[in-house]
Amino acid sequence: MALKAVLFDLYGTLTYVKNPISSEEISEFLLRRGYRAYPQSLDAASHYVSMIDYPKQGYDGWKVYLKQVLRRLDVEVDADTLEELASLYQKRRTLTLHEDAAIALRKS
């Protein structure tokens, strides 16, 4: 049987985030601005939004996604804080191709 297609998982298989932003950093960022959001709660809300909300609704960018994560925590931030947080995510959550991914893709 001839091979007709090869499917790859993008995140973690072909790509990775070089400098991921941690929930501790996000928590510190929000706490400095007077918002109570702690690492474990942020992790849980992010996971919920990624697995439950996102597949149903989709999000057009980090700002909308983060607003939903914070909404799950009953934390309403001002527009400037949300913009700054989204900008931080945009800078720090850039995907990088694994060195051997391009070789694997060419071979398949």
N, C-alpha and C positions, 0 to 999 in steps of 0.2 A: 504494500500500500504506500503510495506516495504521500509525503508530508505536504499538506495544503496550507497550514497556518501554525504559527507559534504565538502563544499569548504570554505576555510578561506582566507582572505586577510592577507598577511604576515606583511607588514609595517603598524604599527599603530593598528593592531588588535591582532596579535600574538606576535609581537616584537616592540621594540622602541629603540631609540638611547639614551643612558644614558647621554652622554656629547657631544651634537651636536656642530659642528663648525658653527659659525654664519657668515653671509655675511660681517658683520662689521670686524670680525677677519681676514677674507680672504682679505678684502680691505686693512686693516692696514698692513698685511703681504706684499702685493704687493706694496703698496705705499712706504713702507720702502726700497724696492728694486728698486724704481724708475718707477714703472708701474702704470699707471692711470686706476684703476678699482674701481668703487664705489659700495656700498652695493646694491642700487636699481638696477643698471645695472647688477650686478652679479646675483641677484635674477631672473631678467627677462631672462638673457641668460641661466642660469641653468634650469629654467622652460622650455624654448624653446628646449634646447638640450634634456632634459628628455622626453618631450612630442612629439617632432617632429623628431629630429635626431636619438635618441637612438632606437626607434622602427624600424626605417628603416635600420640602420647600425649596431647597437650593439657596445659595447665598451669593450675591453679586459683590464679592470682595470681602476683605478682612473686617471692614467697619461693620457691615451687617452681621457677619458671623459673630464677632466679639460682642456686639450689642445683644445678641441672643444668648450668648454664654452668660453675660452679666445679668440679663433678665432672669435667667434660670436661678441666679443667686439672689434675686431681689435687690440688685445693686443698680441704681440708675446714675450714670455718670454724666457730667456736662459734655457739651459738644467738643470742646478743646481737648479734654482728656481722652475721649473716644478717638478723635483724630490722631492724637499723638501715639496712642496705643496701637492703632491700626498701622500707622507709619512705621513703628518699631517692628511689628510683625512683618510688614512688607519687606523691610530691610533684612531681617534675621531669618525668615522662613523660606529663603530662596533655595530651590532644589538644585543639586549638583549631580552630574552624571558620574556614576562609578567608572573608574578607569577601564575596567574590562567589559563594561556594558556595550560600548560601541562595537567591540570585537565580537561579542556574543550575538548581537543583532545582525551584523554583517554575515556571520556564519549561518544564521538561521534563515 
